[in-house]
């Protein structure tokens, strides 16, 4: 598909995809997946051209049993010079594990909703930021870069619509701590195009677009439209999950993340370069779909699998 030049002017020429399937995608699966299968899944993803993959979490094993083997997963991965592996870290204890594993990028996480933050990590927003301050400092001291997640940036399952002022305040606080990128999340998948336009545009009034990434769930089928809203604002980093794996245990009704295959299809049709091969992502998704034993929601994945029969 060739878009007219005047239409293409409003979109970036290149974007980066941060693959979150191995962590955000798998964390809500009840069937425990073996370390070796997780490693194979990540290795398959690593053959696609992805530059960044979030591979696990160093949250307490009782909180997320699926990712209790994070240390072993990271240690088993082959180094790929062109790929940056990352892991979620909640506190200094988690950071200690991350440092020992050898990972070179971590992510800390909070939310723009007080009630969600309390239910998710049993802290207020301010308490979460105070907890992350020494984590970020210690990580940077150990030459580990840090990303920040802000959940419920548009709609909270407990508070409803979230004010854009809240989002900017939390994002700014994380940047002050020393994180290099903020991923703004639509945790419930309830945001629509205009929500994204309004909130992200407000955030961009104070924070450079190069510091912002977007993370959408597809609960109501709005994720790709929301990506388009982000593209129109010049955002070039998007989180997605192989096959559409995912969900959030603290956001009732939230379905899987935006599927990497579906995102790639749209970007390819818009002639926006991501440098990722959709067939290789589909290969990884097929593998993990067979492991978890259920059909993944990505429309493009299922189309690719049907065509291969």
Buried (B, 14 or more C-beta within 10 A) or exposed (E): EEEEEEEBEEBBEEBBBBBBBBBBBBBBBEEEBEBEBBBBBBBBBBBBBBBBBBBBBBBEEEBBEBBBBBBBBBBBBEEBEEBBBBBBBBBEEBBEBBBEBEBBBBBBBBBBBBEBBBBBBEBEBEBBBEBBBEBBEBBBEEEBBBBBBBBBBBBBBBBEEBEBEBBBBBBEBBBEBBBEBBBBBBBBBBBBBEBBBBBBEBBBEEBEBEBBBBBBBBBEEBBBBBBBBBBBBBBBBBBBBBBBBBBBEBBEEBBBBBBBBBBBBBBBEBEBEBEBBBEBBBBBBBBBBEBBEEEBBBBBBBBBBEEEE
